[in-house]
Amino acid sequence: MAFKVNPAGARLLKAVHIFCTTLWIGGLLTFVPLVYNMPLTDAAATRITYLNMRAIAWNVIGWGGITSFVTGLLNSLLTSWGLFRHTWIKVKLVSVIGMILFGMCYSEQRMLDNISILESGPQLALTDPVFLRNHQALMYVAPVQLLGFFIIVLISVIKPWMKRHKPGRLPAAD
């Protein structure tokens, strides 16, 4: 039999997982007002806003996302839930991996490209078509990513596609 945590350990692991997920979502929530209220008429203020977004992305979203992923894996592997036992866990796992990869490969790249454009020619950056496309993409992406998080949280709460216990039999304790 594989190592499993006791009920107190499972509750602690779940609490840490929820905290890390909250960091991840909270970091993304801060992007919405920053990206929508960015002063695209002032290159210096825009650059500072993008640098703040980068700091949030790396220090809050990044660490929240990675630790949420790791604690979610540990929660699945070290409790009776199992990683591949329930369809809702598999869907959540694939969704979280997708969110991490999308954030790292798409959103972060747009942000870093815009920082680079701002640092190479601040006055021309605000009219640069690549800069403006990247900025508009970030404006669309942040709410879509928040919707993705809402769906992942909804899956965690509702647990659709879960195997139900037979009448007269209690489910395994977690």
Secondary structure by P-SEA (a helix, b strand, c coil): ccccccaaaaaaaaaaaaaaaaaaaaaaaaaaaaaaacccccaaaaaaaaaaaaaaacccaaaaaaaaaaaaaaaaaaccccccccaaaaaaaaaaaaaaaaaaccaaaaaaaaaaaaaaccccccccaaaaaaaaaaaaaaaaaaaaaaaaaaaaaacccccccccccccccc
